[in-house]
Amino acid sequence: MPDPASYRPPPGTIPTGPGVYRFSDSHGRVIYVGKAKNLRSRLTSYFADLSGLHPRTRQMVTTAAKVEWTVVGTEVEALQLEYNWIKEFDPRFNVRYRDDKSYPVLAVTVGEEYPRLFVYRGPRKKGVRYFGPYSHAWAIRETVDLLTRVFPARTCSNGVFKRHRAIDRPCLLGYIDKCAAPCVGRVTAEEHRAIVEDFCDFLSGRTDRFARDLERAMTEAAEQLDFERAARLRDDLSAVRRAMEKQAVVLGDGTDADVVAFAADDLEAAVQVFHVRGGRVRGQRGWVVETEGGVDLVGQFLTQFYGDQAELGGAADAGGADSANPVPREVLVPQLPPDAGQLADWLSGLRGSRVSLRVAQRGDKKALAETVARNAAEALAQHKLRRAGDFTARSAALQSIQEALELEDAPLRIECVDISHVQGTDVVASLVVFEDGLPRKSDYRHYAIREAAGDGRSDDVASIAEVTRRRFARHVADVAGGADGAAGADYAAEGRSRKFAYPPNLFVVDGGAPQVNAAAAVLAELGVTDVAVIGLAKRLEEVWVPNLDGSAPDPYILPRNSEGLYLLQRIRDEAHRFAITFHRSKRSKRMTASVLDGVPGLGERRRSALVTHFGSVAKLKQATVEEITAVPGIGTATARAVLTALGVPDNGGTDEG
């Protein structure tokens, strides 16, 4: 454990102006990023008496081995640089405001010729407008089901759309008038786009106009004795009103605002945000994060959240307020942060117009802020109840592994390798990472094994050795490239990934003594001495340790009710799942390619294009000649030859469905 005094910079060398600083560990990995109005005053506080520091801060300064800083001209520049460094380095001791669950949104593909509506989770993409987030996917589907009576836009996938276009028959939604059926030409592309734009306008808050137009049209139809049309418009109006009721008006002045509230204790904080657009609550989000005393929760949250929102808005289509202006006109917070003026200037720069950052004092806004605060308090209470048992179990599991294996420290980072193949073919490996007893999926890796066994059969021992060598050769190279000094500065300036510069405390292989010895031999060859290696055999769940001296020690037998054994089994099973998933994908593509060998006019590139386009033999068998010819380079004759090779009868290029 580094002594903070060993890397403390002389006080006189630290500038007194504003800037951003970062702490790095002995492997060069950035573990904390912060900003300060006065760098000397802030950094000096970290090297005070350790007993007076918050436990999380004390752990950070004793884990770090170096501190660096960058001086900037203004506090607004410091805000931007701090946000950029947190995004680049993902420091483990920084508070990261990630959603406590994945929120679904309603996506509209305005970039397509025939836009469609669908439920979506994931990163934002260009050419798509997003509405939400919603608490549940069913809430989106219920809203779409109501509104497609009035705005019959298509909701089908591109594959379904192409199929019904080919057979010239609409789907069920087209028959019941909940889709305008552009696939069969009932409406033109321009008419369908107009329907979608009206749908987007409605969700953007321009709802009253549609209700008035429907009511006027219904009255006119009744006066003209067109009672069938009047009844249909009556039903449409009812659907619109039910959708409007779901978006209750909370601020009568049509305010665009985000209302933020916090509930915190000494260890964790819950954050709730209500997104109010046009006076109506359009969405709600929640986070629960680890924190420490004295941290500016409001300032940290606003920097990270709206920085991320601005990036997402830049990746989305510029049409509409939902994507083009992710920062609202007004942000209501429980108390102003110390640098409120600089934050307001920064938010205004993100929005492109003035943003008001203030505390709600009276009236409807104060009442709404209190409601959001109650939601935050409830979220923290529920989180404590839900995670208390889980946190205790994870701590007990890590301590159990440390004691059973006689490790110096608890294995806070564990990596596990598993091999997957079928009789020696398509051999792949997976590497999964757990930190603090929880999966860190961003660090997962999979490998295609390069070295084949000489007898044509699978050699799990050689495969384990290869994966271990490739993983830790990368680690050794990263450490050499990121050493202290000029090389380290260049390494950071290039923005290269440092994930593998951070070694695990424990390296687990799926297998017994031969696999463990193979991994240990590779580590010894590479000079890696600070990583413990074990193997977990499936049959009796024995834990094996290396025995490179030729002795044959007995394996460790952890109690069947041991939390440590449960955790090791979970990590091993996760590695197995990840390896199987990759193996099936690779095998499916290989089998597709092998079935297509020898098809006239189908070379390696066209075969690869078919495999990539359809993904599997089963999907390719279901395709029509027209769908196959949609792949670049595939003609009608070649498409028929492909279907013949797959045993699909020639249907003359049509699908009688």
TIDREN-398575 format. One record per residue (C-alpha): residue number from 1; x, y, z. Coordinates in Angstrom, 3 decimals, decimal comma. Layout:
<rs>
NUM;X;Y;Z
...
</rs>
This chain:
<rs>
1;0,000;0,000;0,000
2;1,655;3,302;-1,095
3;2,362;5,913;1,559
4;0,819;9,259;0,494
5;3,955;11,006;1,752
6;6,020;9,136;-0,870
7;4,368;10,955;-3,768
8;3,275;14,200;-2,098
9;4,434;17,126;-4,264
10;6,255;19,957;-2,470
11;3,584;22,526;-1,534
12;5,458;25,343;-3,235
13;5,308;23,559;-6,600
14;1,500;23,396;-6,701
15;-0,096;26,400;-8,428
16;-2,792;28,413;-6,706
17;-5,020;28,935;-9,771
18;-7,996;26,878;-10,955
19;-7,349;23,499;-12,539
20;-8,070;19,780;-12,718
21;-6,050;17,065;-10,981
22;-5,879;13,288;-11,235
23;-4,549;10,571;-8,940
24;-3,008;7,432;-10,527
25;-2,131;4,081;-8,957
26;1,146;2,156;-9,229
27;0,046;0,680;-12,559
28;-0,601;4,102;-14,065
29;-4,372;3,740;-13,981
30;-6,205;6,990;-13,195
31;-8,317;6,336;-10,101
32;-9,683;9,799;-9,276
33;-10,269;13,081;-11,112
34;-11,251;16,363;-9,464
35;-11,326;20,123;-10,064
36;-10,499;23,028;-7,785
37;-10,594;26,820;-7,714
38;-7,258;26,691;-5,883
39;-5,198;23,595;-6,718
40;-2,715;24,102;-3,868
41;-5,407;24,351;-1,226
42;-7,354;21,346;-2,542
43;-4,395;18,981;-3,051
44;-2,849;19,842;0,299
45;-6,054;18,665;2,005
46;-5,537;15,142;0,634
47;-2,184;14,813;2,403
48;-3,441;15,797;5,849
49;-3,715;13,345;8,736
50;-5,152;10,110;7,281
51;-7,300;9,492;10,353
52;-9,215;12,689;9,633
53;-10,120;11,727;6,054
54;-13,352;10,092;4,972
55;-12,836;6,281;4,596
56;-13,344;6,438;0,833
57;-10,880;9,333;0,463
58;-8,387;7,543;2,713
59;-8,612;4,428;0,559
60;-8,076;6,527;-2,571
61;-4,928;8,343;-1,380
62;-3,405;5,107;-0,058
63;-4,131;3,344;-3,358
64;-2,655;6,165;-5,452
65;1,033;6,434;-6,274
66;1,093;9,741;-8,179
67;-0,830;12,990;-8,544
68;-0,774;15,285;-11,581
69;-2,635;18,466;-12,457
70;-3,453;20,764;-15,349
71;-3,935;24,499;-14,875
72;-6,791;26,144;-16,812
73;-7,860;29,720;-17,342
74;-11,386;29,683;-15,912
75;-13,588;27,518;-13,736
76;-15,839;26,792;-16,741
77;-12,815;25,283;-18,523
78;-12,117;23,247;-15,381
79;-15,676;21,876;-15,469
80;-15,297;20,794;-19,091
81;-11,850;19,222;-18,595
82;-12,985;17,358;-15,475
83;-15,946;15,919;-17,380
84;-13,719;14,891;-20,326
85;-11,192;13,146;-18,062
86;-13,870;11,271;-16,160
87;-15,291;10,046;-19,471
88;-11,827;9,080;-20,758
89;-10,352;7,351;-17,709
90;-13,482;6,068;-15,878
91;-11,814;6,497;-12,440
92;-12,969;3,939;-9,895
93;-13,149;6,426;-6,978
94;-15,216;9,031;-8,804
95;-18,954;9,078;-8,259
96;-20,495;7,892;-11,538
97;-24,139;8,669;-12,141
98;-25,283;5,611;-14,016
99;-28,940;4,662;-14,114
100;-29,923;2,149;-11,453
101;-31,698;0,355;-14,282
102;-31,893;0,533;-18,046
103;-34,733;2,859;-18,998
104;-36,627;2,180;-22,232
105;-37,434;4,981;-24,654
106;-39,707;5,333;-27,642
107;-37,584;5,583;-30,787
108;-38,749;7,013;-34,122
109;-36,469;6,333;-37,095
110;-36,992;9,649;-38,868
111;-33,900;8,972;-41,001
112;-35,582;6,083;-42,861
113;-37,780;6,459;-45,938
114;-40,677;4,926;-43,989
115;-40,073;5,851;-40,310
116;-41,164;3,349;-37,667
117;-41,928;3,420;-33,942
118;-40,396;0,939;-31,491
119;-39,251;0,427;-27,901
120;-35,485;0,903;-27,564
121;-32,729;0,621;-24,976
122;-29,118;1,484;-25,683
123;-26,863;4,184;-27,107
124;-28,340;6,977;-29,196
125;-27,942;6,835;-32,966
126;-28,124;9,361;-35,763
127;-31,354;9,643;-37,680
128;-33,507;8,612;-34,705
129;-35,685;10,708;-32,380
130;-36,175;9,534;-28,804
131;-39,044;10,166;-26,391
132;-38,859;9,255;-22,743
133;-37,360;7,689;-20,775
134;-40,299;5,676;-19,456
135;-40,340;3,638;-16,273
136;-41,534;0,483;-18,045
137;-41,566;-0,813;-21,599
138;-45,258;-1,636;-21,250
139;-45,958;2,068;-20,680
140;-44,482;2,834;-24,115
141;-46,449;0,041;-25,802
142;-49,661;1,197;-24,144
143;-49,070;4,767;-25,346
144;-48,268;3,610;-28,887
145;-51,312;1,323;-28,909
146;-53,536;4,268;-27,993
147;-52,018;6,733;-30,436
148;-51,733;4,512;-33,512
149;-55,521;4,779;-33,769
150;-55,001;8,452;-34,561
151;-51,481;8,341;-36,024
152;-51,270;4,985;-37,867
153;-47,492;4,899;-38,322
154;-45,753;1,575;-38,891
155;-44,319;-0,291;-35,901
156;-43,032;-3,414;-37,690
157;-39,382;-4,366;-38,142
158;-37,619;-3,827;-41,445
159;-37,721;-7,559;-42,154
160;-41,491;-7,757;-41,690
161;-41,932;-4,599;-43,769
162;-39,906;-6,075;-46,669
163;-41,785;-9,375;-46,485
164;-45,238;-7,821;-46,688
165;-44,041;-5,509;-49,422
166;-42,912;-8,572;-51,398
167;-46,205;-10,472;-50,957
168;-48,254;-7,257;-51,443
169;-50,455;-7,892;-48,402
170;-50,564;-5,801;-45,210
171;-50,150;-7,279;-41,757
172;-52,939;-7,496;-39,161
173;-52,364;-3,912;-37,992
174;-52,939;-2,741;-41,538
175;-56,259;-4,614;-41,726
176;-57,518;-3,122;-38,447
177;-56,434;0,418;-39,462
178;-53,737;0,794;-36,792
179;-51,104;1,113;-39,520
180;-51,369;3,141;-42,709
181;-49,784;0,170;-44,550
182;-47,143;2,005;-46,589
183;-45,731;-1,453;-47,416
184;-48,564;-2,011;-49,906
185;-48,864;1,581;-51,090
186;-52,003;2,666;-49,210
187;-50,125;5,867;-48,450
188;-47,073;7,365;-50,109
189;-43,760;7,853;-48,340
190;-44,539;11,574;-47,964
191;-47,996;10,908;-46,503
192;-46,594;8,361;-44,050
193;-43,860;10,785;-42,985
194;-46,529;13,429;-42,313
195;-48,321;10,954;-40,015
196;-45,070;10,289;-38,139
197;-44,316;14,009;-37,816
198;-47,785;14,603;-36,329
199;-47,116;11,741;-33,899
200;-43,811;13,340;-32,862
201;-45,444;16,746;-32,475
202;-48,085;15,213;-30,212
203;-45,462;13,572;-27,976
204;-43,430;16,800;-27,950
205;-46,296;18,556;-26,163
206;-48,392;20,056;-28,942
207;-51,445;18,054;-27,869
208;-54,253;20,581;-27,558
209;-54,254;21,378;-31,295
210;-54,844;17,735;-32,225
211;-57,699;17,405;-29,734
212;-59,366;20,552;-31,088
213;-58,938;19,428;-34,718
214;-60,444;16,005;-33,981
215;-63,390;17,519;-32,108
216;-64,071;19,963;-34,952
217;-63,868;17,196;-37,575
218;-66,203;14,999;-35,507
219;-68,777;17,810;-35,283
220;-68,588;18,459;-39,027
221;-69,052;14,757;-39,821
222;-72,118;14,612;-37,559
223;-73,644;17,708;-39,182
224;-73,131;16,071;-42,596
225;-74,875;12,906;-41,257
226;-71,668;10,899;-41,796
227;-72,192;9,072;-38,513
228;-69,739;6,259;-39,246
229;-66,879;8,727;-39,693
230;-68,066;10,734;-36,692
231;-67,993;7,587;-34,518
232;-64,464;6,812;-35,660
233;-63,340;10,365;-34,884
234;-65,075;10,135;-31,496
235;-63,008;7,027;-30,695
236;-59,839;8,747;-31,902
237;-60,574;11,743;-29,704
238;-61,118;9,451;-26,731
239;-57,754;7,781;-27,396
240;-55,991;11,151;-27,596
241;-57,573;12,312;-24,346
242;-56,580;9,116;-22,545
243;-52,990;9,616;-23,733
244;-53,098;13,229;-22,545
245;-54,351;12,128;-19,126
246;-51,244;9,990;-18,703
247;-49,161;13,167;-19,005
248;-50,570;15,161;-16,107
249;-50,051;18,919;-16,161
250;-47,965;19,861;-13,133
251;-46,836;23,365;-14,124
252;-49,550;25,401;-15,753
253;-47,224;27,958;-17,331
254;-45,829;25,414;-19,832
255;-42,422;25,318;-18,147
256;-39,515;23,314;-19,608
257;-37,474;22,218;-16,576
258;-35,618;19,376;-14,923
259;-36,349;19,021;-11,207
260;-33,499;17,365;-9,284
261;-33,527;16,064;-5,703
262;-31,106;14,103;-3,503
263;-31,361;11,855;-0,468
264;-28,026;10,879;1,078
265;-26,370;9,301;4,076
266;-22,675;8,877;4,934
267;-22,129;6,158;2,319
268;-24,630;6,498;-0,527
269;-26,861;9,022;-2,234
270;-30,041;8,623;-4,281
271;-30,766;11,081;-7,091
272;-34,131;11,573;-8,772
273;-34,839;13,728;-11,834
274;-38,273;14,620;-13,206
275;-38,210;15,896;-16,794
276;-40,976;18,475;-17,278
277;-41,648;19,626;-20,837
278;-44,518;21,918;-21,745
279;-45,660;21,791;-18,134
280;-46,073;17,990;-18,216
281;-43,889;15,294;-16,660
282;-42,361;13,512;-19,666
283;-39,963;11,191;-17,857
284;-38,305;10,224;-14,625
285;-34,847;8,819;-13,845
286;-33,096;7,586;-10,745
287;-29,574;6,780;-9,575
288;-28,042;5,427;-6,387
289;-24,302;6,078;-6,020
290;-21,583;5,721;-3,423
291;-20,481;9,039;-1,972
292;-18,526;10,607;0,843
293;-18,913;13,505;3,229
294;-18,251;17,003;1,959
295;-18,759;16,167;-1,719
296;-20,647;18,677;-3,878
297;-23,333;16,264;-5,064
298;-25,265;18,880;-7,020
299;-22,275;20,155;-8,978
300;-20,935;16,667;-9,728
301;-24,308;15,437;-10,887
302;-25,051;18,388;-13,161
303;-21,614;18,158;-14,791
304;-21,775;14,448;-15,523
305;-25,461;14,164;-16,372
306;-25,758;17,089;-18,765
307;-22,358;16,384;-20,296
308;-23,610;12,891;-21,151
309;-26,963;14,265;-22,328
310;-25,226;16,715;-24,660
311;-23,216;13,855;-26,182
312;-26,364;11,791;-26,646
313;-28,117;14,766;-28,192
314;-25,228;15,195;-30,605
315;-25,537;11,548;-31,653
316;-29,287;11,806;-32,187
317;-31,189;13,483;-34,976
318;-31,373;17,232;-34,660
319;-35,132;17,328;-35,218
320;-37,278;18,237;-32,265
321;-36,676;19,534;-28,800
322;-36,198;16,073;-27,373
323;-32,869;15,473;-29,110
324;-31,615;18,913;-30,153
325;-31,903;20,489;-26,680
326;-31,114;17,889;-24,015
327;-30,553;20,742;-21,522
328;-33,833;22,429;-20,488
329;-34,384;26,145;-20,013
330;-34,510;25,711;-16,247
331;-32,884;23,337;-13,746
332;-34,372;23,250;-10,248
333;-32,053;21,911;-7,528
334;-32,425;21,536;-3,735
335;-29,506;23,928;-3,091
336;-27,149;25,874;-5,319
337;-23,601;24,467;-5,677
338;-20,631;26,681;-4,751
339;-19,843;27,321;-8,431
340;-23,452;27,910;-9,495
341;-22,585;30,799;-11,797
342;-19,942;28,827;-13,702
343;-22,250;25,801;-13,949
344;-25,057;27,942;-15,352
345;-22,650;29,389;-17,952
346;-21,495;25,882;-18,908
347;-25,064;24,582;-19,205
348;-25,974;27,599;-21,295
349;-23,117;26,774;-23,628
350;-24,407;23,212;-24,000
351;-27,935;24,388;-24,753
352;-27,047;27,340;-26,928
353;-29,251;29,725;-24,955
354;-29,523;30,917;-21,374
355;-30,196;28,239;-18,721
356;-31,534;29,196;-15,296
357;-30,118;27,234;-12,348
358;-32,072;27,947;-9,172
359;-33,897;26,637;-6,103
360;-37,714;26,476;-6,194
361;-39,049;28,842;-3,549
362;-42,846;28,752;-3,736
363;-45,920;27,579;-5,600
364;-46,249;24,582;-7,944
365;-42,525;24,315;-8,577
366;-41,741;24,008;-4,881
367;-44,500;21,402;-4,484
368;-43,076;19,414;-7,389
369;-39,558;19,676;-5,934
370;-40,869;18,244;-2,668
371;-42,476;15,368;-4,566
372;-39,172;14,600;-6,300
373;-37,384;14,733;-2,925
374;-39,854;12,199;-1,477
375;-39,148;9,930;-4,468
376;-35,393;10,213;-3,824
377;-35,824;9,337;-0,140
378;-37,999;6,353;-1,038
379;-35,490;5,183;-3,652
380;-32,634;5,299;-1,121
381;-34,666;3,396;1,464
382;-35,607;0,704;-1,065
383;-32,008;0,458;-2,237
384;-30,759;-0,021;1,320
385;-33,251;-2,800;1,928
386;-32,506;-4,470;-1,399
387;-28,711;-4,239;-1,242
388;-28,041;-4,793;2,465
389;-28,026;-8,568;2,163
390;-26,212;-8,496;-1,176
391;-23,423;-6,208;0,095
392;-22,940;-8,295;3,214
393;-22,766;-11,484;1,142
394;-20,236;-10,002;-1,295
395;-18,006;-8,764;1,525
396;-18,208;-12,155;3,225
397;-17,436;-13,907;-0,073
398;-14,303;-11,850;-0,764
399;-13,101;-12,303;2,811
400;-13,783;-16,046;2,593
401;-11,692;-16,354;-0,588
402;-8,887;-14,318;0,974
403;-8,778;-16,521;4,062
404;-9,122;-19,836;2,206
405;-6,343;-19,033;-0,266
406;-4,207;-17,176;2,300
407;-4,031;-14,023;0,170
408;-2,533;-10,800;1,511
409;-5,548;-8,735;0,448
410;-9,144;-9,403;-0,503
411;-9,387;-10,097;-4,267
412;-11,250;-6,941;-5,285
413;-10,679;-7,689;-8,985
414;-11,105;-11,271;-10,178
415;-10,714;-12,429;-13,778
416;-11,813;-15,852;-15,043
417;-11,012;-17,715;-18,290
418;-13,060;-20,489;-19,893
419;-12,596;-22,456;-23,145
420;-15,439;-23,514;-25,438
421;-15,372;-25,822;-28,489
422;-17,063;-28,816;-30,101
423;-14,653;-31,723;-30,546
424;-11,767;-29,369;-31,091
425;-13,422;-27,145;-33,712
426;-14,136;-23,425;-33,445
427;-12,101;-23,153;-30,242
428;-12,765;-19,877;-28,423
429;-12,104;-18,478;-24,975
430;-13,778;-15,922;-22,755
431;-12,385;-13,643;-20,075
432;-14,824;-12,103;-17,600
433;-14,047;-9,538;-14,920
434;-15,620;-9,073;-11,490
435;-14,796;-6,039;-9,341
436;-15,953;-5,880;-5,728
437;-17,917;-9,082;-6,334
438;-19,939;-7,603;-9,249
439;-19,490;-8,172;-13,000
440;-17,728;-5,419;-14,925
441;-18,999;-6,205;-18,403
442;-17,173;-3,349;-20,099
443;-13,923;-5,251;-19,430
444;-15,126;-8,612;-20,782
445;-13,089;-10,055;-23,665
446;-13,327;-13,074;-25,939
447;-10,557;-14,739;-27,929
448;-10,393;-16,944;-31,003
449;-7,739;-19,549;-30,212
450;-4,911;-19,442;-32,747
451;-2,807;-22,483;-31,787
452;-4,384;-25,823;-32,809
453;-3,424;-29,098;-31,204
454;-1,123;-31,227;-33,322
455;-3,394;-34,293;-33,237
456;-6,426;-32,327;-34,401
457;-8,136;-32,528;-31,016
458;-8,802;-29,773;-28,560
459;-6,026;-29,039;-26,057
460;-7,584;-27,054;-23,238
461;-4,232;-26,731;-21,450
462;-2,579;-25,113;-24,480
463;-5,620;-22,890;-24,994
464;-5,504;-21,701;-21,381
465;-1,795;-20,959;-21,780
466;-2,433;-18,997;-24,989
467;-5,188;-16,861;-23,500
468;-3,147;-16,187;-20,350
469;-0,155;-15,170;-22,461
470;-2,204;-12,855;-24,666
471;-3,974;-11,219;-21,729
472;-0,871;-10,644;-19,572
473;1,434;-9,810;-22,487
474;-0,969;-6,919;-23,050
475;-0,718;-6,042;-19,355
476;3,092;-6,079;-19,413
477;3,144;-3,981;-22,583
478;0,672;-1,486;-21,101
479;2,720;-1,103;-17,930
480;5,919;-0,607;-19,963
481;4,198;1,918;-22,221
482;2,581;3,732;-19,311
483;5,572;3,961;-16,995
484;6,273;7,119;-15,030
485;7,778;9,990;-16,923
486;7,501;11,092;-20,508
487;6,279;7,711;-21,715
488;3,406;7,817;-19,268
489;2,452;11,332;-20,330
490;2,469;10,310;-23,990
491;0,419;7,249;-23,157
492;-2,256;9,303;-21,437
493;-2,202;11,987;-24,131
494;-2,878;9,403;-26,833
495;-6,053;8,386;-24,982
496;-5,185;4,688;-25,202
497;-7,151;2,199;-23,140
498;-5,519;1,325;-19,822
499;-8,001;-1,339;-18,755
500;-5,482;-4,129;-19,094
501;-2,756;-2,143;-17,365
502;-4,731;-2,935;-14,223
503;-4,061;-6,587;-13,272
504;-6,445;-8,781;-11,280
505;-5,793;-9,781;-7,711
506;-6,981;-13,288;-8,581
507;-6,877;-15,121;-11,928
508;-9,278;-18,079;-12,155
509;-9,143;-20,780;-14,840
510;-11,832;-23,340;-15,503
511;-10,109;-26,648;-14,793
512;-7,804;-28,548;-12,489
513;-4,082;-28,842;-11,875
514;-2,903;-29,013;-15,558
515;-4,777;-25,847;-16,515
516;-3,632;-23,992;-13,377
517;-0,005;-24,976;-13,933
518;-0,179;-23,838;-17,555
519;-1,459;-20,398;-16,534
520;1,080;-20,093;-13,700
521;3,954;-21,044;-16,035
522;2,978;-18,279;-18,447
523;2,820;-15,712;-15,637
524;6,269;-16,792;-14,419
525;7,594;-16,524;-17,983
526;6,230;-12,965;-18,314
527;7,533;-11,935;-14,886
528;4,093;-11,286;-13,388
529;4,417;-12,056;-9,684
530;1,570;-10,121;-8,032
531;-1,362;-12,171;-9,387
532;-2,697;-15,253;-7,580
533;-3,814;-18,136;-9,838
534;-6,340;-20,856;-9,047
535;-8,458;-23,362;-10,935
536;-12,050;-24,379;-10,215
537;-12,751;-27,955;-11,303
538;-16,369;-28,687;-12,187
539;-16,739;-32,232;-10,884
540;-16,306;-31,675;-7,159
541;-15,773;-27,885;-7,225
542;-12,209;-28,253;-5,921
543;-9,985;-25,172;-5,901
544;-6,541;-25,997;-7,337
545;-3,365;-23,961;-6,893
546;-0,174;-24,144;-9,001
547;2,485;-26,776;-8,280
548;5,269;-25,972;-10,746
549;7,854;-27,824;-8,623
550;6,314;-31,165;-9,575
551;4,659;-31,862;-6,245
552;1,032;-32,922;-6,102
553;-0,700;-30,914;-3,352
554;-4,274;-31,592;-2,483
555;-6,839;-29,091;-3,722
556;-8,643;-26,711;-1,401
557;-12,157;-27,836;-0,542
558;-14,299;-24,856;0,370
559;-17,409;-25,566;2,458
560;-20,504;-26,088;0,349
561;-22,238;-23,204;2,098
562;-19,249;-20,890;1,683
563;-20,019;-17,454;0,248
564;-16,570;-17,551;-1,355
565;-17,417;-20,763;-3,231
566;-20,732;-19,280;-4,379
567;-18,909;-16,263;-5,801
568;-16,276;-18,387;-7,575
569;-19,009;-20,572;-9,059
570;-20,897;-17,512;-10,256
571;-17,774;-16,097;-11,908
572;-16,953;-19,461;-13,529
573;-20,537;-19,854;-14,788
574;-20,501;-16,326;-16,210
575;-17,265;-17,087;-18,074
576;-18,849;-20,287;-19,401
577;-21,953;-18,418;-20,568
578;-19,902;-15,733;-22,292
579;-17,705;-18,330;-24,026
580;-20,691;-20,403;-25,185
581;-22,383;-17,323;-26,648
582;-19,291;-16,402;-28,666
583;-18,718;-20,014;-29,744
584;-22,275;-20,414;-31,034
585;-21,999;-17,214;-33,029
586;-18,726;-18,287;-34,605
587;-19,929;-21,820;-35,306
588;-23,162;-20,555;-36,876
589;-21,253;-18,363;-39,304
590;-18,830;-21,183;-40,161
591;-21,657;-23,671;-40,763
592;-23,463;-21,166;-42,954
593;-20,311;-20,656;-44,984
594;-19,632;-24,430;-45,285
595;-23,151;-25,158;-46,552
596;-22,660;-22,548;-49,258
597;-19,336;-23,959;-50,463
598;-19,499;-24,843;-54,139
599;-22,544;-22,719;-55,020
600;-21,958;-21,463;-58,582
601;-21,203;-17,758;-58,716
602;-20,784;-17,492;-54,937
603;-17,215;-16,665;-53,999
604;-15,718;-16,014;-50,605
605;-16,689;-12,334;-50,464
606;-20,303;-12,902;-51,516
607;-20,601;-15,845;-49,137
608;-19,293;-13,659;-46,317
609;-21,762;-10,909;-47,267
610;-24,664;-13,408;-47,099
611;-23,554;-14,713;-43,709
612;-23,218;-11,192;-42,335
613;-26,595;-10,069;-43,733
614;-28,738;-12,999;-42,532
615;-26,688;-14,212;-39,561
616;-27,650;-17,913;-39,688
617;-28,624;-20,764;-42,014
618;-32,140;-20,865;-40,553
619;-32,786;-17,211;-41,418
620;-31,258;-17,648;-44,865
621;-33,582;-20,602;-45,544
622;-36,588;-18,423;-44,720
623;-35,531;-15,707;-47,146
624;-37,086;-15,186;-50,571
625;-35,189;-14,717;-53,809
626;-35,957;-10,993;-53,640
627;-34,550;-10,709;-50,121
628;-31,371;-12,560;-51,095
629;-30,842;-10,379;-54,156
630;-31,027;-7,351;-51,859
631;-27,529;-8,337;-50,683
632;-24,984;-6,420;-52,805
633;-23,427;-8,590;-55,512
634;-26,075;-11,346;-55,439
635;-28,096;-11,804;-58,621
636;-31,294;-13,777;-59,214
637;-29,517;-16,865;-60,577
638;-27,129;-16,948;-57,628
639;-30,004;-16,475;-55,166
640;-31,841;-19,474;-56,678
641;-28,640;-21,526;-56,497
642;-28,257;-20,627;-52,802
643;-31,798;-21,762;-51,987
644;-31,224;-24,984;-53,950
645;-28,036;-25,659;-51,952
646;-30,026;-25,156;-48,744
647;-32,732;-27,564;-49,873
648;-35,416;-24,909;-50,325
649;-37,770;-25,585;-53,278
650;-37,594;-23,033;-56,087
651;-40,727;-20,919;-55,852
652;-40,077;-18,928;-58,968
653;-39,028;-15,818;-57,074
654;-42,349;-15,238;-55,331
655;-43,540;-16,046;-51,869
656;-47,086;-17,366;-51,665
657;-46,860;-16,867;-47,876
</rs>
